[in-house]
Amino acid sequence: MGRGWLIGCLGVAVVLVLCCALGFVVGLPRLRDGFEDSVHNAVSTEVSRQIPAAAGTYTITEESLQSSLRQSAGGDNADDLVVQITPAGIELGISAQSQNATYTGQPAAVDGRFEMQNMDTNSSVLGFFLSPGALGGAVEDAVNGYLVTNGLRLESVTLAEGEMTLTVVDAG
C-alpha cells in the first residue's frame, strides 16, 4: 500500500505541475494581451474624443484620460487606476491600500509620431505581467493609429500640471 500511495501522490504532483505550467504558458500571454488591449482602447477612445480629425492644438487632461481608463477597465478595481501628468512626464498605475504600483514615461513627438520614452515601473510584479515597453507600445499604437487613420502627424507634445497638449498637422 505504501508504494501505490507514493506513485499516486507523484502522479497528482506531476498533473499539478503540468497544469500550472500550462496556465503560465497560456494564461500569462492572455492576461498581458488583455492589459494591453484595455490600455489601447482607453487611450484611443480618449484621443478620438479630444482630437477631431483636423490639424490643431488639443489638450488631454489627466482627469479625462483617467476616466477613459477606468471605463475601459471596468470591474471592481477600476477606481484604483490613477493617471498623473506633470511637466516631467506621465504616470499610470494602480493605487490600493496606500501602495502605488506605477509606470512612468515621457511622451514625445518624434518624426511625426507619438513616442513614450524612458518607460519604467516601480513594481517588478506589475512589470512581470506587462512590461513598461509593452505598455508604452500600446499607448503609442493607440495615438499613432488614430493619427494615421485621420491623415495627421504629431508636431509637438507639451506637458503641464494635469494636462498634455498635442499639436497635430496634416500629414500631406
C-alpha positions as CSV (number, residue, x, y, z in Angstrom):
1,M,0.0,0.0,0.0
2,G,2.9,2.4,0.7
3,R,4.3,2.2,-2.8
4,G,1.0,2.6,-4.5
5,W,0.2,5.6,-2.4
6,L,3.6,7.2,-3.3
7,I,3.0,6.6,-7.0
8,G,-0.4,8.1,-6.8
9,C,0.9,11.2,-5.0
10,L,3.7,11.5,-7.5
11,G,1.1,11.3,-10.4
12,V,-1.0,14.0,-8.8
13,A,2.0,16.2,-8.3
14,V,3.0,15.8,-12.0
15,V,-0.5,16.7,-13.1
16,L,-0.5,19.8,-10.8
17,V,2.9,20.9,-12.2
18,L,1.7,20.4,-15.8
19,C,-1.5,22.4,-15.1
20,C,0.5,25.2,-13.5
21,A,2.9,25.2,-16.5
22,L,0.0,25.2,-19.0
23,G,-1.7,28.0,-17.1
24,F,1.5,30.0,-17.1
25,V,2.2,29.4,-20.8
26,V,-1.3,30.0,-22.0
27,G,-2.8,32.3,-19.3
28,L,0.0,34.8,-18.9
29,P,0.1,35.9,-22.5
30,R,-3.7,36.3,-22.5
31,L,-3.5,38.3,-19.3
32,R,-0.8,40.6,-20.9
33,D,-2.9,40.9,-24.1
34,G,-5.9,41.9,-22.0
35,F,-4.0,44.6,-20.2
36,E,-2.5,45.9,-23.5
37,D,-5.9,45.9,-25.1
38,S,-7.5,47.8,-22.2
39,V,-4.9,50.5,-22.3
40,H,-5.0,50.7,-26.1
41,N,-8.8,51.0,-26.2
42,A,-8.9,53.6,-23.4
43,V,-6.2,55.8,-25.0
44,S,-7.6,55.6,-28.5
45,T,-11.1,56.4,-27.1
46,E,-9.8,59.4,-25.3
47,V,-7.7,60.6,-28.3
48,S,-10.7,60.3,-30.6
49,R,-12.8,62.3,-28.2
50,Q,-10.2,65.1,-27.7
51,I,-8.7,65.3,-31.2
52,P,-11.1,65.8,-34.1
53,A,-9.8,64.6,-37.5
54,A,-8.3,68.0,-38.2
55,A,-5.0,69.8,-37.7
56,G,-4.8,71.9,-34.5
57,T,-3.7,72.1,-30.9
58,Y,-5.6,69.8,-28.4
59,T,-5.3,69.3,-24.7
60,I,-5.9,66.0,-22.9
61,T,-6.3,66.2,-19.1
62,E,-5.3,63.6,-16.6
63,E,-8.9,63.5,-15.4
64,S,-10.3,62.7,-18.8
65,L,-7.6,60.1,-19.5
66,Q,-8.2,58.5,-16.1
67,S,-11.9,58.4,-16.7
68,S,-11.4,56.6,-20.0
69,L,-9.0,54.1,-18.4
70,R,-11.5,53.4,-15.6
71,Q,-14.4,52.9,-18.1
72,S,-12.2,50.6,-20.2
73,A,-11.0,48.6,-17.3
74,G,-14.5,48.2,-15.6
75,G,-14.6,45.8,-12.7
76,D,-14.3,46.4,-9.0
77,N,-10.8,47.8,-9.1
78,A,-11.3,50.4,-11.8
79,D,-11.4,53.2,-9.2
80,D,-7.9,52.2,-8.1
81,L,-6.5,53.3,-11.5
82,V,-4.6,56.6,-11.4
83,V,-3.2,59.0,-14.0
84,Q,-0.9,61.9,-13.3
85,I,0.5,64.3,-15.8
86,T,3.3,66.6,-14.8
87,P,5.9,68.6,-16.7
88,A,8.3,65.7,-16.0
89,G,6.1,63.0,-17.6
90,I,3.1,60.8,-17.3
91,E,2.4,58.3,-14.5
92,L,-0.1,55.5,-15.0
93,G,-0.8,53.0,-12.3
94,I,-2.8,51.4,-9.5
95,S,-3.2,52.8,-6.1
96,A,-4.5,50.4,-3.4
97,Q,-4.3,50.4,0.4
98,S,-1.7,53.2,0.5
99,Q,0.6,51.5,-2.0
100,N,1.2,52.5,-5.6
101,A,2.3,50.4,-8.5
102,T,3.1,52.7,-11.4
103,Y,4.5,53.1,-14.8
104,T,6.2,56.3,-15.8
105,G,7.4,57.8,-19.1
106,Q,7.9,60.9,-21.1
107,P,5.7,61.4,-24.2
108,A,7.5,63.0,-27.2
109,A,6.8,63.9,-30.8
110,V,9.4,62.1,-33.0
111,D,9.3,62.2,-36.8
112,G,5.6,63.0,-36.7
113,R,4.7,60.1,-34.4
114,F,3.9,59.9,-30.7
115,E,6.5,58.1,-28.6
116,M,6.6,57.1,-24.9
117,Q,10.2,57.4,-23.9
118,N,12.1,56.1,-20.8
119,M,9.2,53.9,-19.8
120,D,9.8,52.3,-16.3
121,T,7.8,50.8,-13.5
122,N,8.3,50.8,-9.7
123,S,6.9,47.3,-9.3
124,S,8.6,44.2,-10.5
125,V,5.3,42.3,-10.2
126,L,3.5,44.8,-12.4
127,G,6.4,44.7,-14.8
128,F,6.2,41.0,-15.0
129,F,2.6,41.0,-16.1
130,L,3.0,43.9,-18.5
131,S,6.5,45.3,-19.3
132,P,7.0,49.0,-19.4
133,G,7.9,48.7,-23.1
134,A,4.7,46.9,-23.8
135,L,2.6,49.5,-22.1
136,G,4.4,52.3,-23.9
137,G,3.9,50.4,-27.1
138,A,0.1,50.1,-26.5
139,V,-0.2,53.9,-25.9
140,E,1.9,54.7,-28.9
141,D,-0.1,52.4,-31.2
142,A,-3.4,53.9,-30.0
143,V,-2.3,57.5,-30.6
144,N,-0.4,56.8,-33.8
145,G,-3.1,54.6,-35.3
146,Y,-5.6,57.4,-34.8
147,L,-3.3,60.0,-36.4
148,V,-2.5,57.8,-39.4
149,T,-6.2,56.9,-39.9
150,N,-7.1,60.6,-40.0
151,G,-4.1,61.8,-42.1
152,L,-2.4,63.7,-39.3
153,R,1.2,64.0,-38.0
154,L,2.2,64.9,-34.4
155,E,4.2,68.1,-34.4
156,S,4.7,68.6,-30.7
157,V,3.8,67.3,-27.2
158,T,3.8,69.7,-24.3
159,L,3.3,68.6,-20.7
160,A,1.9,70.8,-17.9
161,E,0.5,70.1,-14.5
162,G,-2.5,67.9,-15.1
163,E,-2.6,68.1,-18.9
164,M,-0.9,67.2,-22.1
165,T,-1.2,69.3,-25.2
166,L,-0.7,67.8,-28.6
167,T,-0.2,69.8,-31.8
168,V,-1.1,67.9,-34.9
169,V,-0.7,68.9,-38.6
170,D,-1.9,67.5,-41.8
171,A,0.3,64.6,-42.9
172,G,0.2,65.6,-46.6
